[in-house]
Amino acid sequence: MKRETATRIVALVLALMMVVGVIPAIIGLFK
């Protein structure tokens, strides 16, 4: 496994966590 691939996977996981954290906040604002 290359270091570039690992870095890319970590970046994707962090992005997913941010999206999952932001979506409920947006829903909360509209309610």
PDB file of N, H, CA, C and O in Angstrom:
ATOM      1  N   MET A   1       0.851  -1.200   0.000  1.00  0.00           N
ATOM      2  CA  MET A   1       0.000   0.000   0.000  1.00  0.00           C
ATOM      3  C   MET A   1       0.884   1.246   0.000  1.00  0.00           C
ATOM      4  O   MET A   1       1.740   1.419   0.867  1.00  0.00           O
ATOM      5  N   LYS A   2       0.661   2.098  -0.977  1.00  0.00           N
ATOM      6  H   LYS A   2      -0.035   1.958  -1.682  1.00  0.00           H
ATOM      7  CA  LYS A   2       1.497   3.291  -1.095  1.00  0.00           C
ATOM      8  C   LYS A   2       1.071   4.360  -0.097  1.00  0.00           C
ATOM      9  O   LYS A   2      -0.079   4.401   0.341  1.00  0.00           O
ATOM     10  N   ARG A   3       2.012   5.218   0.252  1.00  0.00           N
ATOM     11  H   ARG A   3       2.946   5.185  -0.103  1.00  0.00           H
ATOM     12  CA  ARG A   3       1.717   6.295   1.198  1.00  0.00           C
ATOM     13  C   ARG A   3       0.691   7.260   0.604  1.00  0.00           C
ATOM     14  O   ARG A   3      -0.161   7.784   1.322  1.00  0.00           O
ATOM     15  N   GLU A   4       0.773   7.493  -0.705  1.00  0.00           N
ATOM     16  H   GLU A   4       1.465   7.068  -1.288  1.00  0.00           H
ATOM     17  CA  GLU A   4      -0.181   8.400  -1.359  1.00  0.00           C
ATOM     18  C   GLU A   4      -1.604   7.867  -1.231  1.00  0.00           C
ATOM     19  O   GLU A   4      -2.545   8.618  -0.972  1.00  0.00           O
ATOM     20  N   THR A   5      -1.740   6.557  -1.418  1.00  0.00           N
ATOM     21  H   THR A   5      -0.976   5.947  -1.628  1.00  0.00           H
ATOM     22  CA  THR A   5      -3.065   5.944  -1.316  1.00  0.00           C
ATOM     23  C   THR A   5      -3.605   6.085   0.100  1.00  0.00           C
ATOM     24  O   THR A   5      -4.776   6.415   0.291  1.00  0.00           O
ATOM     25  N   ALA A   6      -2.755   5.835   1.095  1.00  0.00           N
ATOM     26  H   ALA A   6      -1.804   5.566   0.940  1.00  0.00           H
ATOM     27  CA  ALA A   6      -3.178   5.941   2.490  1.00  0.00           C
ATOM     28  C   ALA A   6      -3.613   7.369   2.797  1.00  0.00           C
ATOM     29  O   ALA A   6      -4.631   7.588   3.454  1.00  0.00           O
ATOM     30  N   THR A   7      -2.836   8.339   2.319  1.00  0.00           N
ATOM     31  H   THR A   7      -2.009   8.161   1.785  1.00  0.00           H
ATOM     32  CA  THR A   7      -3.180   9.744   2.562  1.00  0.00           C
ATOM     33  C   THR A   7      -4.519  10.074   1.928  1.00  0.00           C
ATOM     34  O   THR A   7      -5.331  10.793   2.510  1.00  0.00           O
ATOM     35  N   ARG A   8      -4.746   9.547   0.737  1.00  0.00           N
ATOM     36  H   ARG A   8      -4.086   8.963   0.264  1.00  0.00           H
ATOM     37  CA  ARG A   8      -6.007   9.815   0.029  1.00  0.00           C
ATOM     38  C   ARG A   8      -7.182   9.216   0.796  1.00  0.00           C
ATOM     39  O   ARG A   8      -8.235   9.843   0.911  1.00  0.00           O
ATOM     40  N   ILE A   9      -7.004   7.998   1.325  1.00  0.00           N
ATOM     41  H   ILE A   9      -6.149   7.488   1.232  1.00  0.00           H
ATOM     42  CA  ILE A   9      -8.072   7.342   2.084  1.00  0.00           C
ATOM     43  C   ILE A   9      -8.377   8.142   3.349  1.00  0.00           C
ATOM     44  O   ILE A   9      -9.541   8.354   3.689  1.00  0.00           O
ATOM     45  N   VAL A  10      -7.334   8.582   4.041  1.00  0.00           N
ATOM     46  H   VAL A  10      -6.388   8.409   3.765  1.00  0.00           H
ATOM     47  CA  VAL A  10      -7.532   9.375   5.259  1.00  0.00           C
ATOM     48  C   VAL A  10      -8.287  10.654   4.929  1.00  0.00           C
ATOM     49  O   VAL A  10      -9.190  11.050   5.665  1.00  0.00           O
ATOM     50  N   ALA A  11      -7.923  11.302   3.823  1.00  0.00           N
ATOM     51  H   ALA A  11      -7.189  10.980   3.225  1.00  0.00           H
ATOM     52  CA  ALA A  11      -8.595  12.539   3.420  1.00  0.00           C
ATOM     53  C   ALA A  11     -10.067  12.268   3.130  1.00  0.00           C
ATOM     54  O   ALA A  11     -10.929  13.064   3.504  1.00  0.00           O
ATOM     55  N   LEU A  12     -10.360  11.158   2.472  1.00  0.00           N
ATOM     56  H   LEU A  12      -9.660  10.512   2.168  1.00  0.00           H
ATOM     57  CA  LEU A  12     -11.754  10.810   2.171  1.00  0.00           C
ATOM     58  C   LEU A  12     -12.540  10.569   3.455  1.00  0.00           C
ATOM     59  O   LEU A  12     -13.677  11.022   3.584  1.00  0.00           O
ATOM     60  N   VAL A  13     -11.934   9.853   4.407  1.00  0.00           N
ATOM     61  H   VAL A  13     -11.010   9.485   4.302  1.00  0.00           H
ATOM     62  CA  VAL A  13     -12.611   9.576   5.680  1.00  0.00           C
ATOM     63  C   VAL A  13     -12.900  10.881   6.416  1.00  0.00           C
ATOM     64  O   VAL A  13     -13.999  11.073   6.937  1.00  0.00           O
ATOM     65  N   LEU A  14     -11.916  11.779   6.459  1.00  0.00           N
ATOM     66  H   LEU A  14     -11.023  11.623   6.036  1.00  0.00           H
ATOM     67  CA  LEU A  14     -12.116  13.067   7.132  1.00  0.00           C
ATOM     68  C   LEU A  14     -13.220  13.862   6.446  1.00  0.00           C
ATOM     69  O   LEU A  14     -14.043  14.491   7.111  1.00  0.00           O
ATOM     70  N   ALA A  15     -13.237  13.834   5.119  1.00  0.00           N
ATOM     71  H   ALA A  15     -12.568  13.323   4.579  1.00  0.00           H
ATOM     72  CA  ALA A  15     -14.273  14.553   4.372  1.00  0.00           C
ATOM     73  C   ALA A  15     -15.649  13.975   4.691  1.00  0.00           C
ATOM     74  O   ALA A  15     -16.605  14.725   4.890  1.00  0.00           O
ATOM     75  N   LEU A  16     -15.753  12.653   4.740  1.00  0.00           N
ATOM     76  H   LEU A  16     -14.977  12.044   4.578  1.00  0.00           H
ATOM     77  CA  LEU A  16     -17.036  12.018   5.064  1.00  0.00           C
ATOM     78  C   LEU A  16     -17.487  12.403   6.465  1.00  0.00           C
ATOM     79  O   LEU A  16     -18.664  12.691   6.681  1.00  0.00           O
ATOM     80  N   MET A  17     -16.549  12.411   7.428  1.00  0.00           N
ATOM     81  H   MET A  17     -15.592  12.177   7.252  1.00  0.00           H
ATOM     82  CA  MET A  17     -16.891  12.789   8.804  1.00  0.00           C
ATOM     83  C   MET A  17     -17.388  14.228   8.846  1.00  0.00           C
ATOM     84  O   MET A  17     -18.342  14.535   9.561  1.00  0.00           O
ATOM     85  N   MET A  18     -16.746  15.112   8.084  1.00  0.00           N
ATOM     86  H   MET A  18     -15.971  14.862   7.503  1.00  0.00           H
ATOM     87  CA  MET A  18     -17.169  16.516   8.057  1.00  0.00           C
ATOM     88  C   MET A  18     -18.571  16.631   7.478  1.00  0.00           C
ATOM     89  O   MET A  18     -19.404  17.365   8.008  1.00  0.00           O
ATOM     90  N   VAL A  19     -18.838  15.904   6.384  1.00  0.00           N
ATOM     91  H   VAL A  19     -18.160  15.308   5.953  1.00  0.00           H
ATOM     92  CA  VAL A  19     -20.168  15.939   5.753  1.00  0.00           C
ATOM     93  C   VAL A  19     -21.223  15.426   6.730  1.00  0.00           C
ATOM     94  O   VAL A  19     -22.285  16.029   6.884  1.00  0.00           O
ATOM     95  N   VAL A  20     -20.919  14.305   7.388  1.00  0.00           N
ATOM     96  H   VAL A  20     -20.056  13.815   7.263  1.00  0.00           H
ATOM     97  CA  VAL A  20     -21.863  13.718   8.346  1.00  0.00           C
ATOM     98  C   VAL A  20     -22.120  14.688   9.498  1.00  0.00           C
ATOM     99  O   VAL A  20     -23.228  14.736  10.032  1.00  0.00           O
ATOM    100  N   GLY A  21     -21.105  15.458   9.880  1.00  0.00           N
ATOM    101  H   GLY A  21     -20.205  15.419   9.446  1.00  0.00           H
ATOM    102  CA  GLY A  21     -21.265  16.420  10.972  1.00  0.00           C
ATOM    103  C   GLY A  21     -22.010  17.666  10.530  1.00  0.00           C
ATOM    104  O   GLY A  21     -22.730  18.276  11.321  1.00  0.00           O
ATOM    105  N   VAL A  22     -21.840  18.052   9.257  1.00  0.00           N
ATOM    106  H   VAL A  22     -21.255  17.556   8.615  1.00  0.00           H
ATOM    107  CA  VAL A  22     -22.461  19.286   8.756  1.00  0.00           C
ATOM    108  C   VAL A  22     -23.939  19.088   8.433  1.00  0.00           C
ATOM    109  O   VAL A  22     -24.747  19.983   8.681  1.00  0.00           O
ATOM    110  N   ILE A  23     -24.305  17.935   7.888  1.00  0.00           N
ATOM    111  H   ILE A  23     -23.649  17.208   7.686  1.00  0.00           H
ATOM    112  CA  ILE A  23     -25.697  17.694   7.474  1.00  0.00           C
ATOM    113  C   ILE A  23     -26.683  17.905   8.630  1.00  0.00           C
ATOM    114  O   ILE A  23     -27.663  18.626   8.444  1.00  0.00           O
ATOM    115  N   PRO A  24     -26.475  17.315   9.810  1.00  0.00           N
ATOM    116  CA  PRO A  24     -27.424  17.540  10.915  1.00  0.00           C
ATOM    117  C   PRO A  24     -27.485  19.010  11.318  1.00  0.00           C
ATOM    118  O   PRO A  24     -28.545  19.496  11.713  1.00  0.00           O
ATOM    119  N   ALA A  25     -26.368  19.722  11.225  1.00  0.00           N
ATOM    120  H   ALA A  25     -25.507  19.327  10.904  1.00  0.00           H
ATOM    121  CA  ALA A  25     -26.350  21.148  11.572  1.00  0.00           C
ATOM    122  C   ALA A  25     -27.223  21.928  10.597  1.00  0.00           C
ATOM    123  O   ALA A  25     -27.979  22.809  11.007  1.00  0.00           O
ATOM    124  N   ILE A  26     -27.122  21.609   9.310  1.00  0.00           N
ATOM    125  H   ILE A  26     -26.508  20.893   8.977  1.00  0.00           H
ATOM    126  CA  ILE A  26     -27.940  22.290   8.296  1.00  0.00           C
ATOM    127  C   ILE A  26     -29.416  21.977   8.531  1.00  0.00           C
ATOM    128  O   ILE A  26     -30.262  22.868   8.464  1.00  0.00           O
ATOM    129  N   ILE A  27     -29.719  20.711   8.805  1.00  0.00           N
ATOM    130  H   ILE A  27     -29.031  19.987   8.859  1.00  0.00           H
ATOM    131  CA  ILE A  27     -31.112  20.318   9.066  1.00  0.00           C
ATOM    132  C   ILE A  27     -31.624  21.062  10.298  1.00  0.00           C
ATOM    133  O   ILE A  27     -32.767  21.517  10.325  1.00  0.00           O
ATOM    134  N   GLY A  28     -30.773  21.181  11.316  1.00  0.00           N
ATOM    135  H   GLY A  28     -29.844  20.811  11.294  1.00  0.00           H
ATOM    136  CA  GLY A  28     -31.164  21.888  12.538  1.00  0.00           C
ATOM    137  C   GLY A  28     -31.466  23.354  12.265  1.00  0.00           C
ATOM    138  O   GLY A  28     -32.368  23.924  12.879  1.00  0.00           O
ATOM    139  N   LEU A  29     -30.724  23.968  11.351  1.00  0.00           N
ATOM    140  H   LEU A  29     -29.992  23.504  10.852  1.00  0.00           H
ATOM    141  CA  LEU A  29     -30.955  25.381  11.031  1.00  0.00           C
ATOM    142  C   LEU A  29     -32.310  25.574  10.354  1.00  0.00           C
ATOM    143  O   LEU A  29     -32.991  26.571  10.594  1.00  0.00           O
ATOM    144  N   PHE A  30     -32.699  24.623   9.512  1.00  0.00           N
ATOM    145  H   PHE A  30     -32.146  23.813   9.317  1.00  0.00           H
ATOM    146  CA  PHE A  30     -33.959  24.765   8.774  1.00  0.00           C
ATOM    147  C   PHE A  30     -35.176  24.446   9.637  1.00  0.00           C
ATOM    148  O   PHE A  30     -36.285  24.887   9.335  1.00  0.00           O
ATOM    149  N   LYS A  31     -34.973  23.678  10.716  1.00  0.00           N
ATOM    150  H   LYS A  31     -34.073  23.319  10.961  1.00  0.00           H
ATOM    151  CA  LYS A  31     -36.124  23.321  11.561  1.00  0.00           C
ATOM    152  C   LYS A  31     -36.523  24.473  12.470  1.00  0.00           C
ATOM    153  O   LYS A  31     -37.470  24.346  13.247  1.00  0.00           O
TER     154      LYS A  31
END
